[in-house]
Amino acid sequence: MNFNERLKKIKYDRRLTNLQIAEMSGVSETAVRKWINGAMPSGDILLRIADELECSTDYLLGRTDNPDVNR
């Protein structure tokens, strides 16, 4: 899975709206729609998304299937 597929899955599983993800991330709802359709957020935004969704950036990027954050 790549970023947009992971984001769609998390959004569906947690019953989040684009607006809720936007508010968590501090971006516009339009930005979230672009991510879901294949665009990538900048690194700092990606970190913010991972923090807010309580998962690792590697999970969001599809580099691992383990959503746990390495702390």
C-alpha positions in Angstrom: 0.0 0.0 0.0 1.1 3.5 -0.7 0.4 6.7 1.2 -3.0 7.5 -0.4 -4.2 3.9 0.1 -3.1 4.0 3.8 -4.8 7.3 4.4 -8.0 6.0 2.8 -7.9 2.9 4.9 -7.3 4.8 8.2 -10.0 7.3 7.2 -12.5 4.5 6.6 -11.5 2.4 9.6 -11.7 5.3 12.0 -14.7 6.9 10.3 -12.9 10.2 9.8 -13.9 12.9 7.3 -11.6 14.8 5.1 -12.4 17.9 7.2 -11.4 16.1 10.4 -8.1 15.0 8.9 -7.5 18.5 7.6 -8.2 20.0 11.1 -5.8 17.5 12.7 -3.1 18.2 10.2 -3.5 22.0 10.1 -4.2 22.0 6.3 -7.1 22.6 4.0 -9.7 20.0 3.2 -8.6 20.5 -0.5 -5.1 19.3 0.5 -6.5 16.1 2.1 -8.5 15.4 -1.1 -5.4 15.8 -3.1 -3.5 13.3 -0.8 -6.4 10.8 -1.2 -6.1 11.2 -4.9 -2.4 10.5 -5.0 -0.5 13.7 -4.0 2.1 13.6 -1.2 2.2 15.9 1.8 5.5 17.6 2.7 7.7 16.0 5.3 6.6 18.2 8.2 2.9 17.7 7.4 3.5 13.9 7.1 5.0 13.9 10.6 2.0 15.9 11.9 -0.4 13.4 10.3 1.4 10.4 11.8 1.4 12.1 15.2 -2.3 12.9 15.1 -3.2 9.4 13.8 -0.9 7.8 16.3 1.0 5.8 13.7 4.5 5.8 12.2 5.4 7.6 9.1 6.8 4.3 7.7 3.3 2.8 8.1 1.8 5.8 6.2 4.3 5.5 3.5 3.8 1.8 3.1 7.2 0.8 4.2 5.8 -1.4 7.0 2.5 -3.0 7.9 3.1 -2.2 11.6 1.4 1.0 12.5 3.1 1.3 15.9 5.4 4.2 16.4 9.0 3.4 17.3 9.8 5.2 20.5 
